[in-house]
Amino acid sequence: MFAPCGMNCMVCYRHCCHPRPCAGCQGGEDGKPIHCRSCKIKECARERGVSYCFACGGYPCERVKNLEKSYRTRYGTSLMENGRLVKEEGLSVFLRRQEEQYTCPDCGGVISLHDRECSECQRKITAQAQRGEADEKNELA
């Protein structure tokens, strides 16, 4: 559920909030939006024989840089930082941290990165509140 570009597919609106959830970037094509099925970044990683872009000698390429800029601007997150964390700490540590950050404090559902809405109770969470709640959980741990 971790895409070559650095996206955590578990928090993608198409996976967590859709009646026919997508299986993630590395999974099958069923339920995947057209832009994911025709993703040039995923295709490039496959052609270069890497699972994740950060493992490529040409990283970061223009496609990754452009997607990074879009995600920073639109969603306040860094796909390149996600990749760095996976590379340095491992996928399981990264996903555990993401789970803490993207779990609804009211019902335990998954908060979509794309629309900041809980998959279960549909509560809208602001990015600032979400970061604060994740920091608070980390301090208590």
NORJOQUI-V382925 format. One record per backbone hydrogen bond with DSSP energy under -0.5 kcal/mol. CO is the residue of the C=O (numbers start at 1). NH is the residue of the N-H. Records with the same first field share a line. If there is no record, write none. Layout:
CO = NH ; NH
//
This chain:
1 = 3 ; 9 ; 10
3 = 6
4 = 53
7 = 3 ; 9
8 = 11
9 = 12
11 = 113 ; 114
12 = 15 ; 16
13 = 17
14 = 22
19 = 21
24 = 27
29 = 32
30 = 23
33 = 36 ; 37
34 = 38
36 = 39
39 = 43
40 = 44
41 = 45
42 = 46
43 = 47
44 = 48
45 = 49 ; 50
46 = 49
52 = 55
53 = 56
56 = 59
61 = 65
62 = 66
63 = 67
64 = 68
65 = 69
66 = 70
67 = 71
68 = 72
69 = 73
70 = 74
71 = 75 ; 76 ; 77
72 = 76
77 = 79
78 = 82
79 = 83
80 = 84
81 = 85
82 = 86
83 = 87
84 = 88
85 = 89 ; 90
86 = 90
90 = 94
91 = 95
92 = 96
93 = 97
94 = 98
95 = 99
96 = 100
97 = 101
98 = 102
100 = 103
102 = 104 ; 111
104 = 108
109 = 104
110 = 112 ; 119
112 = 116
116 = 125
117 = 112
118 = 122
123 = 118
126 = 130
127 = 131
128 = 132
129 = 133
130 = 134
131 = 135
132 = 136
133 = 137
134 = 138
135 = 139
136 = 140
137 = 141
//
